[in-house]
Amino acid sequence: MLRHELPGGCYLRLFEETDAEQLGRVVAANRAHLAEWLPWAETADEDTVLGFIRRSRQQIADNDGLQAAIVEGDAIIGVVGFLSVDQNHRSTSIGYWLAKDHQGRAIMTEAVKALTRHAFDVWKLNRVEIRVAVGNRRSAAIPQRLGFVEEGVLRQAQRHGDTFKDIAVYSMLVHDWTNNTIERQAP
């Protein structure tokens, strides 16, 4: 997946090291919005972002997933990716975030749909999982909209400074995806 067009003029592409400055600016501009749900956003700087991009490039080399920039025009507006791929159990987990002023346009739903399709159709996996902090309604709406099944809640599973957040776990199995009318709709 070198480039994947999304409805509405956005597209997914792999990261390059030259994206570090732009991605760092997007994170900085959305720090308060992101840090409420993603602990790394509190302290992320350009060096942290460059490290993320380098690890994402290594993921591809190791056949252990990928991270994609969500781009509108020439501007990076978010990230969606596979956290890792468990080849033995034929499963993966998807993570994502989107700049606050680009939410509500189904961009992330389409991006997650594209990655889920890739996991099942290209990698021939059996399971895709999405974990969402309880209370993050916008983020939880994405797996719900795509027909993922909520399996349960991991109590205090994610540390946020001096507190912990509960995490809801959603999953989609290849059998469910194949029978899911949402998946068959054109991207």
Secondary structure, DSSP 8 states (H G I E B T S, - for coil): --EEE-GGGEEEEE--GGGHHHHHHHHHHTHHHHHTT-GGGGT--HHHHHHHHHHHHHHHHTTS--EEEEEETTEEEEEEEEEEEETTTTEEEEEEEE-GGGTTSSHHHHHHHHHHHHHHHTS--SEEEEEEETT-HHHHHHHHHTT-EEEEEEEEEEEETTEEEEEEEEEEEHHHHHT-HHHHS--
